[in-house]
Amino acid sequence: MADNLRINTVATEDDYIHVQFREPNQFDEIRTPDWASNAAQSVSDDAKVRTGKREDSNDWMVESVLLEKHIGEEKAREQATDIIEKIES
């Protein structure tokens, strides 16, 4: 699934760069689970992953990756893609 996943938007807010892969409004519930953040932090320190679940499914999918602002948007895109591949492959 990660092969077909593309970045929707990249936005810098507060202390993080938000790299969004899926629209949040397609999910009924969004969480930032520790297991996903632990996997993400093996790629980038203090990275967080937001996952979403649709009402008609039990599957959780990555909605966005949050990376520290100081790395810059270009590097955030690269690292977020690496994180997605690690989690969803």
Secondary structure by P-SEA (a helix, b strand, c coil): cccccccccccccccccccccccccccccccccaaaaaaaaacccbbbbbbbbcccccbbbbccccccccccaaaaaaaaaaaaaaccc
